């Protein structure tokens, strides 16, 4: 199910008078007449290494960051991910539900890079080799701190000072969180910060690490698919969470070109890593502008899974509800009504420009699947429903003449999954659904 956006009131900038927070890259303001919403205004600032002296001004960065965040949150919302986003109201501002922020930074990694390699140098490869790829996303948790000070969920400062910000939480699923150096291998004695905190002091009631991890995985998979369709690799990202006005757990703050490592298929860097690597500011500005332009092409296509039966008596398999995918039921016999089948086929092709997959759910001798497969470039998967009791019925789905690329799957459930795998190549929401389950097999 897709998340419905909040219905915003008409925007009047003069009402947003009270500043409630200011960070290095953004300012948060509220309207005293509507305390459930916050205005997030980006700055033209680039930061690195938690060092204010290294901050630089990059003209246009605020607009690029806002454009990127709003496009990302819009896509995630369409895919059914809960996000703190209402609408963009200017080049550098957007409205969002006001959240109680959780003091965690959650990182998802498809490739070993950045601080991960500093903690796991055994995975380093040569300069001209691609980084190590994780089949199952690696999810990591870091405690969000400022100047070494730890503040709990009640905004109370704990009497614990750290020599470094944003320590690595080695056991996020346990009650006690030992804090480690985020950039030192675990076997190095300098890794142990000799500090620990209690999970209950940082997670709001009802929020679990498991739920945060689940949503983080879904966010990454949606964006990984969207970027792959534009010729880019999502290497890793960092996101934050908050509790919205109605008590819901939301992906909050921003997700922009500062939040991830993003590279082309040829491994050309497009993100903030360029600034960390001391690239020329003109080059960095060009890449931020490029990314802000590319996110405008993020979309959920209009697709179909066509469940085509020869008879109303044939049982329909269950197709999950997914953004952009319509389940279409057609009843026409390939043997008895071939002309009507071709007319119905044209209706399906016209109605779903994002493509589709046809499941030919047939019983005895299969004329439906081959007829359709010969007349469309959409994949056609024949499902011989009677093959379990009459194995010879499968042969009419297997032996095809030339120019008839009919596929055959005996299990209706697996046929649905095969159809979704095909649609996932163009649909980020379907890719998220399938890849999430596929990676669960690695647990």
C-alpha positions as CSV (number, residue, x, y, z in Angstrom):
1,X,0.0,0.0,0.0
2,X,1.3,3.4,-0.8
3,X,1.6,6.1,1.8
4,X,-0.8,9.0,1.3
5,X,0.8,12.4,1.6
6,X,-0.3,14.8,4.3
7,X,-2.7,17.5,3.0
8,X,-0.8,20.8,3.5
9,X,-2.4,24.1,4.2
10,X,-1.8,26.9,1.7
11,X,1.8,28.0,2.2
12,X,2.4,31.6,3.5
13,X,6.1,32.2,4.2
14,X,5.5,35.1,6.5
15,X,4.0,32.7,9.0
16,X,7.2,30.7,9.4
17,X,8.8,33.0,12.0
18,X,10.3,30.8,14.7
19,X,13.6,29.0,14.2
20,X,13.8,25.9,16.3
21,X,17.1,24.4,15.1
22,X,20.1,25.2,12.9
23,X,22.7,22.8,11.7
24,X,25.7,23.1,9.4
25,X,23.6,22.5,6.2
26,X,20.0,23.5,7.1
27,X,17.7,25.6,9.2
28,X,14.4,24.4,10.7
29,X,11.5,26.8,11.2
30,X,8.0,26.4,12.5
31,X,4.7,28.2,12.2
32,X,3.3,28.9,15.7
33,X,-0.2,28.3,14.3
34,X,0.6,24.8,13.0
35,X,3.2,23.1,15.3
36,X,2.9,19.8,13.6
37,X,4.8,20.9,10.5
38,X,8.3,22.1,10.1
39,X,9.9,24.1,7.3
40,X,13.4,22.8,6.3
41,X,15.6,25.3,4.5
42,X,18.9,24.1,3.0
43,X,22.1,26.1,3.0
44,X,24.8,26.5,0.4
45,X,27.3,24.7,2.7
46,X,29.6,21.7,2.2
47,X,31.1,20.0,5.3
48,X,33.5,17.2,5.9
49,X,35.3,15.4,8.7
50,X,33.1,17.0,11.4
51,X,35.5,20.0,11.1
52,X,33.9,23.4,10.9
53,X,37.2,24.9,9.5
54,X,36.8,22.7,6.4
55,X,33.3,23.9,5.6
56,X,32.9,25.7,2.3
57,X,30.2,27.6,0.6
58,X,29.0,26.3,-2.8
59,X,26.5,28.5,-4.6
60,X,23.5,26.6,-5.7
61,X,24.1,23.7,-3.3
62,X,20.9,24.5,-1.3
63,X,18.7,24.3,-4.3
64,X,20.4,21.0,-5.5
65,X,20.0,19.5,-2.1
66,X,16.3,20.4,-1.8
67,X,15.5,19.2,-5.3
68,X,17.3,15.9,-4.6
69,X,15.6,15.3,-1.2
70,X,12.1,16.1,-2.4
71,X,12.5,13.8,-5.4
72,X,13.8,11.0,-3.2
73,X,11.1,11.4,-0.6
74,X,8.4,11.5,-3.3
75,X,9.7,8.3,-4.8
76,X,9.9,6.6,-1.5
77,X,6.4,7.7,-0.6
78,X,5.1,6.3,-3.9
79,X,6.8,3.0,-3.1
80,X,5.1,2.8,0.3
81,X,8.0,3.8,2.5
82,X,6.9,6.1,5.5
83,X,8.7,9.4,5.0
84,X,8.6,12.8,6.7
85,X,7.7,14.9,3.7
86,X,4.8,17.0,2.6
87,X,5.8,19.2,-0.3
88,X,8.5,21.4,-1.8
89,X,7.6,25.1,-1.4
90,X,10.6,26.8,-2.9
91,X,14.0,26.1,-4.6
92,X,15.6,25.6,-1.1
93,X,12.7,24.7,1.2
94,X,10.2,22.0,1.9
95,X,7.6,21.2,4.4
96,X,7.6,18.0,6.5
97,X,5.8,16.6,9.6
98,X,7.6,17.8,12.7
99,X,9.4,14.8,14.1
100,X,11.0,13.8,17.4
101,X,14.4,12.7,15.9
102,X,16.0,9.5,17.0
103,X,19.7,10.0,17.7
104,X,21.0,7.4,15.4
105,X,22.6,7.5,12.0
106,X,21.8,4.3,10.1
107,X,24.0,3.3,7.3
108,X,23.3,0.8,4.5
109,X,26.1,-0.6,2.3
110,X,26.0,-2.5,-1.0
111,X,29.8,-2.0,-1.4
112,X,32.6,-1.9,1.2
113,X,33.9,1.7,1.2
114,X,34.5,4.6,3.5
115,X,34.7,3.9,7.3
116,X,33.7,0.3,6.7
117,X,37.1,-0.3,5.0
118,X,38.9,1.4,7.8
119,X,37.3,-1.1,10.2
120,X,37.7,-4.0,7.8
121,X,40.9,-3.3,5.9
122,X,41.0,-7.0,4.8
123,X,38.3,-6.1,2.2
124,X,40.4,-3.5,0.5
125,X,41.2,-4.1,-3.1
126,X,43.6,-2.5,-5.5
127,X,43.1,1.0,-6.8
128,X,41.8,-0.1,-10.2
129,X,39.5,-2.9,-8.9
130,X,35.9,-2.5,-8.0
131,X,35.1,-2.5,-4.3
132,X,33.8,-5.7,-2.6
133,X,30.0,-6.1,-3.1
134,X,27.7,-7.5,-0.4
135,X,25.0,-9.7,-1.7
136,X,22.9,-8.8,1.3
137,X,23.0,-5.2,2.4
138,X,25.1,-4.5,5.5
139,X,23.2,-2.3,7.9
140,X,25.2,-0.4,10.6
141,X,24.1,1.9,13.5
142,X,26.0,4.9,14.8
143,X,25.1,7.0,17.8
144,X,24.6,10.6,16.8
145,X,26.7,13.0,18.9
146,X,28.0,16.6,18.7
147,X,31.4,17.6,20.0
148,X,31.6,14.3,21.8
149,X,28.5,14.9,23.9
150,X,25.7,12.3,24.1
151,X,22.1,13.4,24.5
152,X,19.4,10.9,25.1
153,X,15.8,10.8,23.8
154,X,14.7,13.1,26.6
155,X,17.3,15.7,25.5
156,X,19.3,15.0,28.7
157,X,23.0,15.2,28.3
158,X,24.7,12.1,29.7
159,X,27.8,12.4,31.7
160,X,29.8,10.6,29.0
161,X,32.3,12.4,26.8
162,X,33.7,10.8,23.6
163,X,37.0,11.5,21.9
164,X,35.2,11.2,18.5
165,X,31.7,11.9,17.2
166,X,29.2,9.3,15.9
167,X,30.6,6.1,17.5
168,X,29.9,2.7,16.0
169,X,27.3,0.6,17.9
170,X,28.6,-3.0,17.7
171,X,25.6,-4.7,19.2
172,X,22.5,-2.7,18.3
173,X,20.1,-5.6,19.0
174,X,21.2,-5.9,22.6
175,X,20.0,-3.9,25.6
176,X,23.6,-2.5,26.1
177,X,25.3,-0.6,23.3
178,X,29.2,-0.7,23.6
179,X,30.6,2.2,21.6
180,X,33.5,1.7,19.3
181,X,35.7,4.0,17.1
182,X,34.0,4.2,13.7
183,X,37.2,4.2,11.8
184,X,39.4,1.7,13.6
185,X,39.4,-2.1,13.2
186,X,37.8,-4.0,16.1
187,X,40.9,-5.9,16.9
188,X,42.9,-2.6,17.4
189,X,43.0,-1.5,21.0
190,X,42.2,2.0,19.9
191,X,38.8,0.8,18.8
192,X,37.5,0.4,22.3
193,X,36.2,3.8,23.5
194,X,35.4,2.2,27.0
195,X,32.0,3.8,26.9
196,X,28.5,2.2,26.6
197,X,24.9,3.3,26.7
198,X,21.5,1.7,27.2
199,X,19.3,1.2,24.2
200,X,16.2,2.2,26.1
201,X,17.6,5.7,26.5
202,X,17.6,6.3,22.8
203,X,14.7,4.4,21.2
204,X,11.2,5.8,21.7
205,X,8.6,3.4,23.1
206,X,7.4,0.9,20.5
207,X,10.4,1.5,18.2
208,X,12.7,-1.4,17.6
209,X,16.1,-1.7,16.0
210,X,14.6,-4.5,13.8
211,X,11.9,-2.1,12.4
212,X,14.5,0.6,11.7
213,X,16.6,-1.9,9.9
214,X,13.7,-3.2,7.8
215,X,12.7,0.3,6.7
216,X,16.4,1.2,6.0
217,X,16.7,-1.9,3.7
218,X,13.6,-0.9,1.8
219,X,14.7,2.6,1.3
220,X,18.1,1.5,0.0
221,X,16.5,-1.0,-2.4
222,X,14.1,1.5,-3.9
223,X,16.9,4.0,-4.5
224,X,19.3,1.3,-5.7
225,X,16.8,0.4,-8.4
226,X,16.0,4.0,-9.3
227,X,19.7,4.8,-9.8
228,X,20.5,1.7,-11.6
229,X,17.9,2.6,-14.3
230,X,19.8,5.9,-14.8
231,X,23.2,4.2,-15.1
232,X,24.4,4.7,-11.5
233,X,25.5,2.6,-8.6
234,X,24.3,3.4,-5.1
235,X,27.4,2.4,-3.0
236,X,26.1,3.3,0.5
237,X,24.0,5.9,2.3
238,X,23.3,7.4,5.7
239,X,19.7,8.2,6.8
240,X,18.0,9.3,10.0
241,X,14.6,8.5,11.6
242,X,12.0,10.4,13.6
243,X,8.7,9.9,15.3
244,X,6.0,11.9,13.5
245,X,3.1,13.8,15.1
246,X,0.9,10.7,15.0
247,X,3.5,8.5,16.6
248,X,4.6,6.9,13.4
249,X,8.2,5.9,12.6
250,X,9.4,8.0,9.6
251,X,12.5,8.3,7.5
252,X,13.2,12.0,8.3
253,X,15.7,14.8,7.9
254,X,17.1,14.8,4.3
255,X,18.4,12.3,1.7
256,X,20.5,14.3,-0.8
257,X,23.9,14.2,-2.5
258,X,25.6,14.5,0.9
259,X,23.9,11.4,2.2
260,X,25.3,8.7,-0.1
261,X,28.2,7.6,-2.3
262,X,26.9,7.5,-5.8
263,X,28.9,6.4,-8.9
264,X,28.3,5.7,-12.5
265,X,28.5,2.2,-13.9
266,X,32.1,3.1,-14.9
267,X,32.8,4.0,-11.2
268,X,32.9,7.8,-11.7
269,X,32.1,9.6,-8.4
270,X,29.0,11.9,-8.4
271,X,28.5,12.6,-4.7
272,X,30.0,14.4,-1.7
273,X,32.9,12.0,-1.7
274,X,34.5,14.3,-4.3
275,X,34.6,17.1,-1.6
276,X,36.2,14.6,0.8
277,X,38.8,13.8,-1.8
278,X,39.5,17.5,-2.4
279,X,38.3,17.7,-6.0
280,X,37.9,21.1,-7.6
281,X,34.8,23.0,-6.5
282,X,33.7,23.5,-10.1
283,X,33.7,19.8,-10.6
284,X,31.8,19.2,-7.4
285,X,29.2,21.8,-8.3
286,X,28.7,20.1,-11.7
287,X,28.1,16.8,-10.2
288,X,25.6,18.1,-7.6
289,X,23.7,19.8,-10.5
290,X,23.8,16.6,-12.5
291,X,22.4,14.5,-9.6
292,X,19.7,17.1,-9.0
293,X,18.7,16.9,-12.6
294,X,18.7,13.1,-12.7
295,X,16.4,12.6,-9.7
296,X,13.7,14.4,-11.8
297,X,13.6,11.2,-13.8
298,X,12.8,9.0,-10.8
299,X,9.4,7.3,-11.4
300,X,7.2,4.3,-10.8
301,X,6.0,3.0,-14.2
302,X,2.5,1.9,-15.0
303,X,2.8,-1.9,-15.4
304,X,0.5,-5.0,-15.4
305,X,0.5,-8.6,-14.4
306,X,-2.1,-10.1,-16.7
307,X,-3.7,-13.3,-15.3
308,X,-5.1,-14.8,-18.5
309,X,-7.4,-17.8,-18.2
310,X,-9.2,-19.9,-20.7
311,X,-12.1,-20.5,-18.3
312,X,-13.6,-18.8,-15.3
313,X,-13.2,-22.1,-13.5
314,X,-9.4,-21.8,-13.5
315,X,-8.1,-20.6,-10.1
316,X,-6.3,-17.3,-9.9
317,X,-2.9,-17.0,-8.0
318,X,-2.4,-14.1,-5.6
319,X,-0.5,-11.1,-6.9
320,X,0.7,-8.7,-4.1
321,X,-0.4,-5.1,-4.2
322,X,2.7,-3.1,-5.4
323,X,3.0,0.5,-6.5
324,X,2.7,0.8,-10.2
325,X,1.5,-2.8,-10.8
326,X,-2.1,-3.5,-11.8
327,X,-3.4,-7.0,-11.7
328,X,-5.5,-7.6,-14.9
329,X,-7.8,-10.6,-15.3
330,X,-8.7,-11.8,-18.8
331,X,-10.8,-14.8,-19.7
332,X,-10.5,-15.8,-23.4
333,X,-9.7,-19.2,-24.8
334,X,-6.7,-19.5,-27.1
335,X,-8.3,-22.5,-28.9
336,X,-11.9,-21.3,-29.1
337,X,-11.5,-17.5,-29.5
338,X,-8.1,-16.7,-31.0
339,X,-9.3,-13.5,-32.6
340,X,-10.9,-12.2,-29.4
341,X,-7.6,-13.0,-27.6
342,X,-5.6,-10.8,-30.0
343,X,-8.1,-7.9,-29.4
344,X,-7.8,-8.3,-25.6
345,X,-4.0,-8.4,-26.0
346,X,-4.0,-5.1,-27.8
347,X,-6.0,-3.5,-25.0
348,X,-3.5,-4.6,-22.5
349,X,-0.5,-3.4,-24.5
350,X,-2.2,0.0,-24.9
351,X,-3.2,0.4,-21.3
352,X,0.2,-0.3,-19.7
353,X,3.1,1.6,-21.3
354,X,5.5,0.6,-18.6
355,X,5.2,-3.0,-19.8
356,X,3.8,-6.2,-18.3
357,X,3.9,-9.9,-18.0
358,X,1.2,-12.3,-19.1
359,X,0.5,-15.5,-17.1
360,X,-1.3,-18.0,-19.3
361,X,-3.2,-20.1,-16.7
362,X,-4.3,-23.1,-18.7
363,X,-5.5,-26.6,-18.1
364,X,-5.5,-29.1,-20.9
365,X,-3.7,-28.6,-24.3
366,X,-2.2,-25.1,-24.2
367,X,-3.1,-23.0,-27.2
368,X,-3.3,-19.7,-25.2
369,X,0.3,-19.2,-24.1
370,X,1.9,-19.9,-27.5
371,X,-0.7,-17.8,-29.4
372,X,0.0,-14.8,-27.1
373,X,3.8,-15.3,-27.1
374,X,3.9,-15.2,-30.9
375,X,2.1,-11.8,-30.9
376,X,3.8,-9.7,-28.2
377,X,7.2,-8.7,-26.9
378,X,5.8,-8.9,-23.4
379,X,7.0,-12.1,-21.6
380,X,4.4,-14.8,-21.6
381,X,4.6,-17.5,-18.9
382,X,2.4,-20.5,-19.4
383,X,1.3,-22.2,-16.2
384,X,-0.1,-25.7,-17.0
385,X,-2.6,-26.0,-14.1
386,X,-3.4,-29.7,-14.7
387,X,0.2,-30.9,-15.0
388,X,0.3,-32.1,-11.4
389,X,-2.3,-34.8,-12.1
390,X,-1.7,-35.0,-15.9
391,X,2.1,-34.5,-16.4
392,X,1.7,-34.9,-20.2
393,X,-0.3,-31.6,-20.3
394,X,3.0,-29.7,-19.7
395,X,4.4,-30.8,-23.1
396,X,2.0,-28.4,-25.0
397,X,3.7,-25.5,-23.1
398,X,7.2,-26.8,-23.6
399,X,7.7,-27.7,-27.2
400,X,7.3,-24.5,-29.3
401,X,7.8,-23.7,-33.0
402,X,10.2,-20.9,-34.0
403,X,9.3,-17.3,-33.1
404,X,7.2,-18.4,-30.2
405,X,9.2,-17.6,-27.0
406,X,6.7,-19.1,-24.6
407,X,8.0,-19.7,-21.1
408,X,6.7,-22.4,-18.7
409,X,6.5,-22.5,-14.9
410,X,4.6,-25.3,-13.2
411,X,4.0,-23.5,-9.9
412,X,1.5,-20.6,-10.1
413,X,3.2,-19.0,-7.1
414,X,6.6,-19.1,-8.7
415,X,5.1,-17.8,-12.0
416,X,3.9,-14.7,-10.1
417,X,7.4,-14.2,-8.6
418,X,9.0,-14.6,-12.0
419,X,6.6,-12.0,-13.4
420,X,7.6,-9.6,-10.6
421,X,11.3,-10.2,-11.2
422,X,10.8,-9.1,-14.8
423,X,8.8,-6.0,-13.8
424,X,11.4,-5.2,-11.1
425,X,13.9,-4.3,-13.8
426,X,12.0,-1.1,-14.4
427,X,10.0,-0.6,-11.2
428,X,11.8,0.4,-8.0
429,X,8.9,-0.6,-5.7
430,X,8.8,-4.1,-7.2
431,X,12.6,-4.4,-7.0
432,X,12.4,-3.5,-3.3
433,X,9.7,-6.1,-2.7
434,X,11.6,-8.9,-4.5
435,X,15.2,-8.1,-3.5
436,X,14.2,-7.7,0.2
437,X,12.9,-11.3,0.3
438,X,15.8,-12.6,-1.7
439,X,18.3,-11.1,0.7
440,X,16.4,-12.6,3.7
441,X,17.6,-16.0,2.4
442,X,21.1,-15.0,3.6
443,X,20.1,-14.7,7.2
